[in-house]
Amino acid sequence: ASGGGNSSWVTLKVYDVLGREVATLVNEVKHPGEYSVRWNAQGVPSGVYLYRLSAGRFTSVKKMLVLK
């Protein structure tokens, strides 16, 4: 699918299991397409984290595990 669609404000944030925001990885307008983001988790302990991706009306929350 080629671009040309509507741009959306996109946020990608990481939270700890208590709901505290640990990092904001994306917070800007993006055009439709595929993107990748790398999170340097050097300053956080091992454990379970949640990431929340919001783009326009779409929101998804998933779990991830950080192991060191």
Backbone torsions as a table, in degrees:
resi	resn	phi	psi	omega
1	ALA	NA	125.9	-179.7
2	SER	-85.3	162.4	-178.2
3	GLY	-66.3	-161.7	-179.6
4	GLY	101.7	-8.4	177.2
5	GLY	-77.5	-171.3	-179.1
6	ASN	-78.3	137.1	173.7
7	SER	-76.6	154.4	179.7
8	SER	-135.4	152.9	170.6
9	TRP	-75.2	126.6	-176.1
10	VAL	-119.3	132.6	172.3
11	THR	-127.7	140.8	174.3
12	LEU	-133.8	112.1	-176.1
13	LYS	-125.1	150.6	178.8
14	VAL	-113.2	136.2	-178.5
15	TYR	-127.6	151.9	171.2
16	ASP	-83.9	177.3	-174.8
17	VAL	-68.9	-14.0	176.2
18	LEU	-90.4	1.4	177.4
19	GLY	87.7	8.1	178.5
20	ARG	-82.5	134.5	179.5
21	GLU	-69.4	127.4	-178.5
22	VAL	-101.2	-37.2	-176.9
23	ALA	-157.6	147.5	168.8
24	THR	-112.4	114.2	-175.6
25	LEU	-94.7	-31.9	178.0
26	VAL	-140.5	136.7	176.5
27	ASN	-158.0	73.0	-174.2
28	GLU	-163.8	168.4	175.6
29	VAL	-76.1	133.1	178.8
30	LYS	-128.6	146.1	171.8
31	HIS	-81.6	154.3	177.0
32	PRO	-55.2	141.2	179.5
33	GLY	155.5	-173.0	178.7
34	GLU	-102.8	138.0	179.5
35	TYR	-135.9	155.5	172.3
36	SER	-129.2	148.2	-178.6
37	VAL	-134.5	137.1	177.4
38	ARG	-108.1	131.8	178.8
39	TRP	-109.1	119.8	174.4
40	ASN	-85.7	102.9	-175.8
41	ALA	-92.3	24.9	-176.0
42	GLN	-59.4	-35.2	-175.2
43	GLY	-89.5	6.8	-178.2
44	VAL	-119.5	148.3	179.3
45	PRO	-73.7	162.5	173.2
46	SER	-59.1	149.1	177.7
47	GLY	151.5	-172.0	-179.3
48	VAL	-91.5	135.4	177.6
49	TYR	-131.1	158.8	176.2
50	LEU	-115.8	142.0	171.0
51	TYR	-121.7	141.9	-176.7
52	ARG	-121.7	119.3	177.9
53	LEU	-107.7	123.6	176.0
54	SER	-125.0	132.3	177.1
55	ALA	-143.7	107.9	-175.4
56	GLY	62.5	-124.7	179.5
57	ARG	-88.3	-6.6	-178.6
58	PHE	-85.1	134.0	173.3
59	THR	-139.6	137.2	176.9
60	SER	-139.2	135.6	177.0
61	VAL	-121.3	128.8	180.0
62	LYS	-134.4	158.9	177.9
63	LYS	-95.0	151.0	171.1
64	MET	-144.9	157.2	-177.5
65	LEU	-115.9	128.1	176.3
66	VAL	-103.6	122.7	178.5
67	LEU	-119.9	135.9	179.6
68	LYS	-127.1	NA	NA
